[in-house]
Amino acid sequence: MHNSNVPKVGFAEVSKHLWRAMRPGKWSFYFTLIAYTVASFAHLIIPLAYKRFFDLLAIENNRAVIAPELVNLLVIVLTLNGFIWLLYRGATFILNGFQSTTIARIKQMTLDYTMKHSYSFFTNHFGGSLVQRVNRFSRSFERLYDTVVFEALPLLVNVVFVIVVAYSEEPTISLILGIWVVIIAVFSYFFSTWKLKYDLASTKADSTTTGLLADIITNQNTVSSFAGYNRESGSFIEVTNDQARKQKIAWNLSSITDAVQGGFMVLVEFAVFYYAIRFWQINIITVGTFVLLQVYILGLGYRLWNFNRIVRNFYEGFADAKEMVEILETPYEVKDMPEAREIEVKKGKIELKDMTFAFNETRNVLENLNLKIKSGEKIALIGPSGAGKSTIVKLLLRMYDLAGGVIEIDGQNIKDVTQDSLRRNISLVPQDPILFHRTLMENIRYGKEGASDEEVIEAAKLAHCDEFIDVLPLKYETYVGERGIKLSGGERQRVAIARAILKNAPILILDEATSSLDSHSESLIQDALDKLMKGKTSIVIAHRLSTIRKMDRVVVIDNGKITEEGTHDELLAKAESLYKNLWNLQAGGFLPA
């Protein structure tokens, strides 16, 4: 069911999503662009004043007359520098606010979209890799915008202004500078474009490294228990070496560009001053022109030296953004219909009609399955692993969409209602509850937003969570660790049950809800589960058959089909029964009725 077709993403798509984030602060965006452009222009006027300054110094007589004009020129320079200082400082403060809020908006935008992707999307992506993509996307905005404001715009202003001024002094010098600019720009652009595939390969390798690192660290306990340190270390060495190799290639190619630019810089400086001397010799240019050319050549050389970095930053920023934008451009596999309405669950009657589902073309999970669950009925789904029990639950929660058939709740097709309203009306206690790295109070309250502390504590007591919470130093304010690692499996399940009790939805799903409990703990919360299920339509999945003896009906699933259904006693009374065989395998290991 996972959509492996990654959408094609280019600069247009990246720009579209960046502009979405920038648009609320567009006036700050425009102001900073204009302010830094004007400041760059003002910087280039100052050397003209110094040209006049040194031309005046070259005059040996009339110093008393020249001195006041020199002072006037210094005042002009001071005024220009003050103007530039005000522009930069004012624009910088506005830029700081604009960039910080835009980065926050990018992170919010990407989280909001990503979290609504389907269950299968997250089973096909590393959590650590997704986090890396979000962070890279926000960093790419900062890199791209800084490149435009501090490098690309000043370069453009420098090139145009310097060539125009050089032309007014001597067209030949202007021609030399123009040819230099064109050669460097064309070489840097095409070389950087060709090099892009190596930059993208380096970025992709970094994502792979991050994803594997997150996977290994997340499963540290498994690595330790299976003595897998050397195995994981070896795997990580492979991906880090691969990343190092690809990064080295990208960096070496950048060094080649720097070498070419450095060589051209030396040649151009020589050529410009060679011709300048010739023109000075025949009195076409002045001493001040030498100063002007030196300042402009050094400034333009610095800007052109960075041209490759400008192109590289654009492409690297694009590469950093591209992976996240691919996700933003990927349509949801499961999405609300345009006219989806809020579901109304008054009775909790569920009907599965000709339900068909397959993960891929070769693996059918459910085929033409039909099942009716009455309002308030408690049914158990039983069958071998892989029979399709948990898939039915995920389809009911609309984590996947059906390949065929319909699921109705109180006569409403779940495809016609909003996913949020559907899930608000279903409480799920999963087999392996994953908790937030938050306090126990916050984790339990997740079942009902805005629940009071008293309501949370009451739900915890009903689920017998208080037995382990009360002995903790911080009690309900105890942080449970990433994924709830500080709690045992049974304690995490009790927290999940407390959530469901607090949520109090009309439909309840228990997916191996007591699988991590010992017999003592199971007996303690069995009464809580009985109270929780009272008056609710309940679906219980269990391999421990002792937990479903009191169900109204047992439905046996095998190979994606319903093979048997009836009460516990009816199925045991059959001569040949899969349920009976499963029961006999566990005989003696169940709790008394």
Secondary structure, DSSP 8 states (H G I E B T S, - for coil): ----------HHHHHHHHHHHHGGGHHHHHHHHHHHHHHHHHHHHHHHHHHHHHHHHT--S-HHHHHHHHHHHHHHHHHHHHHHHHHHHHHHHHHHHHHHHHHHHHHHHHHHHHTTS-HHHHHTS-HHHHHHHHHHHHHHHHHHHHHIIIIIHHHHHHHHHHHHHHHHH-HHHHHHHHHHHHHHHHHHHHHHHHHHHHHHHHHHHHHHHHHHHHHHHHTHHHHHHTT-HHHHHHHHHHHHHHHHHHHHHHHHHHHHHHHHHHHHHHHHHHHHHHHHHHHHHTTSS-HHHHHHHHHHHHHHHHHHHTHHHHHHHHHHHHHHHHHHHHHHHS--SS---TT-B----SS--EEEEEEEEEEETTEEEEEEEEEEE-TT-EEEEE-STTSSHHHHHHHHTTSS--SEEEEEETTEEGGGB-HHHHHHTEEEE-SS--B-SSBHHHHHHTTSTT--HHHHHHHHHHTTTHHHHTTSTTGGG-B--TBTTTS-HHHHHHHHHHHHHHH--SEEEEESTTTT--HHHHHHHHHHHHHHHTTSEEEEE-SSGGGGTT-SEEEEEETTEEEEEE-HHHHHHSSS-HHHHHHHHTTTSS---
